[in-house]
Amino acid sequence: MSLGTDRVREARAEDAGALQRLYELLVPQNPRIRVLPERLERLRRDASHFCFVAERDGEVVGTVLLHVCPDVMFEERPYALLENLVVDPGARGGGVGRALLEHAERVCREHQCTKIMLLSGVQRTEAHGFFERLGYDGSVSRAFKKYLPR
């Protein structure tokens, strides 16, 4: 996808450093964050899992992770899970997040997903308003997480 000087594409091994920086913005002071170039390349070869990046003038300024998950409820149709949407603070408000989510939604439609779910920290109220403007409904479900020890 291309919007002016913005472009959304699948992440590559050489994007590991940029993704590391973005994830550290999302979850500051988490020493466990470690983006592996080889993991990004494995994702590129997987038909059900995607890491997309948004570029502006050749620099990675945003990312989102998309998982297309098998389901047994609606015949062969999967559902999708979005995770780790991050836009560089200097690029926020410029359409980067929208471009990433619209690109992910197109991929979900190509896979005939029944729904798209995303998780967002409860304190990220500004992001929640953004998601709602794009058609996501935060009142439909309640999310729970359990972090497992390493």
C-alpha positions in Angstrom: 0.0 0.0 0.0 1.2 3.5 -0.7 0.0 6.8 0.6 2.1 9.7 -0.6 5.5 9.0 0.8 4.1 6.3 3.2 4.2 2.7 2.3 3.1 -0.5 4.2 4.9 -3.7 3.5 6.0 -6.9 5.3 8.8 -6.5 7.7 12.2 -7.9 6.7 15.2 -9.0 8.7 16.9 -5.6 8.2 13.9 -4.0 10.0 14.7 -5.7 13.3 16.4 -2.6 14.8 13.6 -0.3 13.8 11.0 -2.7 15.3 13.1 -3.0 18.5 12.9 0.8 18.8 9.2 0.9 18.2 8.4 -1.9 20.7 10.5 -0.2 23.3 8.3 2.8 22.8 5.2 0.6 23.3 6.5 -1.2 26.4 9.2 1.0 27.9 11.7 -0.5 30.3 10.9 -4.1 29.4 14.3 -5.8 29.2 12.8 -8.9 27.5 12.1 -7.2 24.2 14.3 -8.6 21.6 13.5 -8.6 17.9 15.3 -11.3 16.0 16.0 -10.8 12.3 15.6 -14.5 11.6 12.1 -14.5 13.2 11.0 -11.7 10.9 12.2 -13.8 7.9 10.3 -16.9 9.2 7.1 -14.7 9.4 7.6 -13.6 5.8 7.4 -17.2 4.7 4.3 -18.0 6.8 0.9 -17.6 5.0 -1.0 -17.0 8.3 1.2 -14.6 10.3 2.4 -11.2 9.2 4.5 -8.3 10.6 3.7 -5.2 8.6 5.7 -2.0 8.8 4.9 1.5 7.6 7.6 3.5 6.0 7.8 7.2 5.6 10.6 8.5 3.3 12.3 5.2 3.6 12.2 5.1 7.5 10.1 2.6 9.5 7.7 4.7 11.5 5.0 2.1 12.4 4.2 -1.6 12.7 1.5 -4.0 13.5 1.5 -7.8 13.9 -1.3 -9.8 12.3 -2.2 -13.5 13.0 -4.8 -15.3 10.9 -6.1 -18.0 13.2 -7.9 -21.2 12.3 -11.4 -21.5 13.7 -14.0 -24.4 13.7 -17.1 -22.3 14.4 -17.7 -20.9 10.9 -16.8 -23.7 8.4 -13.3 -23.0 7.2 -13.2 -19.3 7.9 -10.5 -18.0 10.3 -10.5 -15.0 12.6 -7.7 -12.5 13.0 -5.8 -11.1 15.9 -3.9 -7.8 15.7 -1.2 -7.1 18.2 1.6 -4.6 18.8 0.4 -1.7 16.8 3.0 1.1 17.3 3.5 4.4 15.5 6.5 6.6 16.2 5.4 9.6 18.2 6.7 11.9 15.4 4.5 10.3 12.8 1.3 10.1 14.9 -1.7 11.9 13.5 -0.4 11.6 9.9 -2.3 8.5 8.8 0.3 5.8 9.5 -1.8 3.9 12.0 -4.8 4.1 9.7 -2.7 2.8 6.8 -1.4 -0.1 8.8 -4.9 -1.1 10.0 -6.4 -0.7 6.6 -3.7 -2.9 5.1 -4.2 -5.6 7.8 -7.9 -5.5 7.2 -7.4 -6.0 3.4 -5.3 -9.1 4.2 -8.0 -10.3 6.6 -10.7 -9.9 3.9 -8.4 -11.9 1.4 -8.3 -14.7 4.0 -12.1 -14.4 4.5 -11.7 -13.8 8.3 -15.0 -13.6 10.2 -13.6 -10.9 12.6 -10.6 -8.9 13.6 -9.7 -8.7 17.3 -7.1 -6.4 18.8 -5.7 -5.9 22.3 -4.8 -2.5 23.7 -3.6 -1.5 27.2 -6.4 -0.1 29.4 -4.4 3.1 29.9 -4.2 3.9 26.1 -7.5 5.8 25.9 -6.3 7.9 23.0 -5.6 4.8 21.0 -9.0 3.4 22.0 -10.7 6.4 20.4 -8.7 5.9 17.3 -9.7 2.2 17.1 -13.4 3.1 17.5 -13.2 5.7 14.7 -12.0 2.8 12.5 -14.9 0.6 13.4 -13.6 -1.4 16.3 -16.0 -1.8 19.2 -14.5 -2.0 22.6 -17.8 -2.8 24.3 -18.4 -6.2 22.7 -15.8 -8.3 24.5 -13.5 -8.2 27.4 -9.9 -9.3 27.1 -7.9 -11.2 29.6 -4.1 -11.8 29.6 -2.0 -14.2 31.6 1.7 -13.7 31.2 3.7 -16.9 31.5 7.2 -17.0 33.0 10.0 -17.6 30.7 
